[in-house]
């Protein structure tokens, strides 16, 4: 269920077109074609909030009861779940319901994919401070209170939110969204990057040399490089490199409240969930997943396609494709067996 004030519907869409977009097979109501007025989708909703005109999806047995309450016009689901769907709801049979729902929602609400200017303005606001030596391509939007430093370059179609600070010589590509109160220094940002409010990129890394007289601050002279199609969550912090660059690979998605240390290299199409931390000089391969509140010690290598369970502490290298969990992290099956064994021992009666 979407609020029209926040997410106006781009276009009501016939169900047959939704099925085509998502690669779905229509089942029910005699495949719709015989109806005098073909069903039209005007919204999306969770199963238990749905009503006629809505589209929803089912792919998790936890929501089986909610599926029985579904009142939507149509629902994406797998063929093996057809018998669970109320007869009044048209089935859209797919192999991956979540993917299908994502494609359909993007068609119905394309503007929700990318944050807009908070002031729905165009051009540079009179309340923004843009240095005369900054270079902005046509179509850049700069909201009130934003600050853009000398030598900064911003590509066409990019939106800079209110109170954002773009430091000297920072380069931002095209069609990016820089949220409110974001700060970018010593950074090169690719195209179609979304940085949500409050994120900080390019500040000093945590580099100090311990001596008997205290900690000597190590100059941090690297950069942050963010490749194309990256999304960075609210209040996430990414430190610039000490003597090399901190790199976030193409298509990687980083959740809110994540800390990335200096010199870290993250590969392409990774997913890092909220409240995780990656210490300095780690190397993370492509397609790696880090669960929420996971922590990676410094100078660790995590191979391509590896997965780290939530709340894990990674203190050794992780091989490509390996799944680990626990603190310290170990092969996931071993961790789960150990947890089950401890639980059984804890539930045993105390000896008399």
VENHURA-V220523 format. One record per residue. N is the residue number from 0. SS is DSSP state (helix for helix, strand for strand, loop for the rest). NEAR is the number of other ideal C-beta (glycine too) atoms within 10 Angstrom. D_FIRST is the distance of its C-alpha to the first C-alpha in Angstrom with 1 decimal. Layout:
BEGIN
n: {N N}
ss: {SS SS}
near: {NEAR NEAR}
d_first: {D_FIRST D_FIRST}
END
This chain:
BEGIN
n: {0 1 2 3 4 5 6 7 8 9 10 11 12 13 14 15 16 17 18 19 20 21 22 23 24 25 26 27 28 29 30 31 32 33 34 35 36 37 38 39 40 41 42 43 44 45 46 47 48 49 50 51 52 53 54 55 56 57 58 59 60 61 62 63 64 65 66 67 68 69 70 71 72 73 74 75 76 77 78 79 80 81 82 83 84 85 86 87 88 89 90 91 92 93 94 95 96 97 98 99 100 101 102 103 104 105 106 107 108 109 110 111 112 113 114 115 116 117 118 119 120 121 122 123 124 125 126 127 128 129 130 131 132 133 134 135 136 137 138 139 140 141 142 143 144 145 146 147 148 149 150 151 152 153 154 155 156 157 158 159 160 161 162 163 164 165 166 167 168 169 170 171 172 173 174 175 176 177 178 179 180 181 182 183 184 185 186 187 188 189 190 191 192 193 194 195 196 197 198 199 200 201 202 203 204 205 206 207 208 209 210 211 212 213 214 215 216 217 218 219 220 221 222 223 224 225 226 227 228 229 230 231 232 233 234 235 236 237 238 239 240 241 242 243 244 245 246 247 248 249 250 251 252 253 254 255 256 257 258 259 260 261 262 263 264 265 266 267 268 269 270 271 272 273 274 275 276 277 278 279 280 281 282 283 284 285 286 287 288 289 290 291 292 293 294 295 296 297 298 299 300 301 302 303 304 305 306 307 308 309 310 311 312 313 314 315 316 317 318 319 320 321 322 323 324 325 326 327 328 329 330 331 332 333 334 335 336 337 338 339 340 341 342 343 344 345 346 347 348 349 350 351}
ss: {loop loop loop loop loop loop loop loop loop loop loop loop strand strand helix helix helix helix helix helix helix helix loop loop strand strand strand loop helix helix helix loop loop loop loop loop loop loop loop strand strand loop strand strand loop loop helix helix helix loop loop loop loop strand strand strand strand loop loop loop helix helix helix helix helix helix helix helix loop loop loop loop loop strand strand strand strand loop helix helix helix helix helix helix loop loop loop loop loop strand strand strand strand loop loop loop helix helix helix helix helix helix helix helix helix helix helix helix loop helix helix helix helix loop loop loop loop loop loop loop loop loop loop strand loop loop loop loop strand strand loop loop loop loop strand strand loop loop loop loop strand strand loop loop loop loop strand strand loop loop loop loop strand strand loop loop loop loop strand strand loop loop loop loop strand strand loop loop loop loop strand strand loop loop loop loop strand strand loop loop loop loop strand strand loop loop strand strand strand loop loop loop loop strand strand loop loop loop loop strand strand loop loop loop loop loop loop strand strand strand strand loop loop strand strand strand strand loop loop loop loop loop loop strand strand strand loop loop loop loop strand strand loop loop loop loop strand strand loop loop loop loop loop loop loop strand strand strand loop loop loop loop strand strand loop loop loop loop strand strand loop loop loop loop strand strand loop loop loop loop strand strand loop loop loop loop strand strand loop loop loop loop strand strand loop loop loop loop strand strand loop loop loop loop strand strand loop loop loop loop strand strand loop loop loop loop strand strand loop loop loop loop strand strand loop loop loop strand loop loop loop loop strand strand strand loop strand loop loop strand strand helix helix helix helix helix helix helix helix helix helix helix helix helix helix helix helix loop loop loop loop loop}
near: {11 17 7 8 6 9 15 11 15 13 11 11 19 14 21 15 15 24 22 12 15 22 13 23 11 20 17 18 18 10 14 18 9 8 12 4 6 12 19 13 22 16 22 21 17 14 22 14 14 23 13 12 17 23 27 28 27 23 16 12 10 6 17 12 11 16 21 12 12 26 17 25 24 29 26 26 25 14 12 8 17 12 6 16 20 13 8 12 23 22 24 26 20 22 10 15 22 13 15 24 21 14 18 24 19 13 16 22 18 11 12 15 10 14 17 13 16 14 13 8 14 11 12 19 19 6 12 19 15 21 14 5 12 22 14 20 14 8 15 23 24 29 22 16 16 25 18 28 18 12 14 22 17 27 21 13 18 23 24 31 25 19 18 25 19 27 19 14 17 25 17 26 21 17 16 24 22 30 22 18 18 25 21 28 19 22 24 19 28 19 17 18 22 20 30 21 19 19 25 19 27 25 18 15 23 15 19 11 9 8 8 4 6 9 10 10 11 15 9 21 11 20 19 26 18 29 20 17 17 25 18 28 21 17 16 23 18 28 25 23 25 21 12 14 18 30 23 29 22 15 18 24 16 27 19 16 19 23 17 28 22 26 25 26 18 26 22 18 16 25 15 27 20 17 15 24 18 26 19 19 19 21 16 28 21 17 20 24 17 28 17 16 15 25 19 26 16 15 12 19 17 28 18 15 18 23 19 28 18 14 16 26 17 25 14 12 14 23 15 14 12 17 16 24 24 19 13 12 26 17 15 17 11 12 19 13 11 13 12 10 10 10 9 9 8 7 7 7 5 4 4 3}
d_first: {0.0 3.8 6.9 9.4 12.2 11.4 10.1 11.5 11.2 14.6 15.4 14.4 16.0 18.1 17.4 20.9 20.2 17.2 19.7 22.3 20.4 19.5 22.9 21.6 23.7 22.3 23.3 23.1 23.6 26.7 25.0 23.5 26.5 28.2 25.5 26.6 23.2 21.4 17.8 15.5 12.1 10.0 6.5 5.4 4.2 7.0 9.9 10.4 7.1 7.2 9.0 11.4 10.5 7.8 9.3 9.6 12.7 15.4 18.2 19.1 21.2 19.9 16.8 19.1 18.6 14.9 15.6 17.8 15.1 12.9 12.4 10.7 13.1 13.9 13.9 15.8 18.5 22.2 24.9 26.2 23.0 23.1 24.8 22.0 19.4 19.4 21.5 19.0 16.7 18.1 18.9 18.8 21.6 21.9 23.9 21.2 17.6 16.2 18.2 17.1 13.4 14.4 16.5 14.0 11.3 14.3 15.4 12.3 11.9 15.5 15.8 13.5 16.2 18.7 18.9 20.3 23.1 22.2 24.5 23.4 27.1 29.5 32.7 34.2 33.5 36.8 35.7 35.7 38.9 39.7 43.1 45.3 45.9 42.2 41.2 37.9 37.3 36.0 32.3 31.9 29.8 31.1 29.5 31.6 33.4 33.3 36.7 37.9 41.3 44.4 44.3 40.5 39.1 35.6 34.5 33.0 29.3 28.9 27.2 28.9 27.0 28.6 31.4 31.3 34.8 36.1 39.5 42.7 42.8 39.3 38.1 34.4 33.6 31.5 27.8 27.3 25.0 27.0 24.9 26.2 29.2 29.7 33.4 35.0 38.7 41.0 38.1 37.6 34.0 33.3 31.0 27.1 27.1 24.2 25.5 23.1 24.4 27.5 28.6 32.4 34.3 38.0 39.4 42.5 42.3 43.8 47.3 50.3 53.8 55.1 58.7 61.0 60.5 56.7 53.9 54.5 51.5 51.2 50.4 47.1 47.8 45.2 41.9 38.3 37.3 33.7 33.5 31.1 27.3 27.3 24.4 25.5 23.4 23.7 27.2 28.5 32.3 34.4 38.1 40.4 43.2 46.6 48.8 46.4 42.8 39.5 37.5 33.8 33.7 31.7 28.1 28.1 25.0 25.8 23.4 23.7 27.1 29.2 32.9 34.8 38.6 41.2 42.4 39.5 38.8 35.5 35.3 32.8 29.3 29.4 26.6 27.4 25.1 25.0 28.2 30.5 33.8 36.1 39.6 41.9 43.4 41.2 40.6 37.4 37.3 34.7 31.7 32.2 29.5 30.0 28.0 26.9 29.8 32.3 35.5 37.9 41.4 43.3 44.9 43.0 42.3 39.3 39.7 37.4 34.6 35.2 32.6 32.9 31.2 29.5 32.1 34.9 37.9 39.3 43.1 44.5 43.7 41.2 42.1 40.1 37.6 38.4 35.9 36.9 35.8 37.4 39.5 41.7 39.7 41.3 40.4 37.2 38.8 41.7 39.5 37.5 40.8 42.3 39.4 39.7 43.5 43.3 40.9 43.4 46.3 44.6 44.0 47.6 49.9 52.2 55.8 58.2}
END
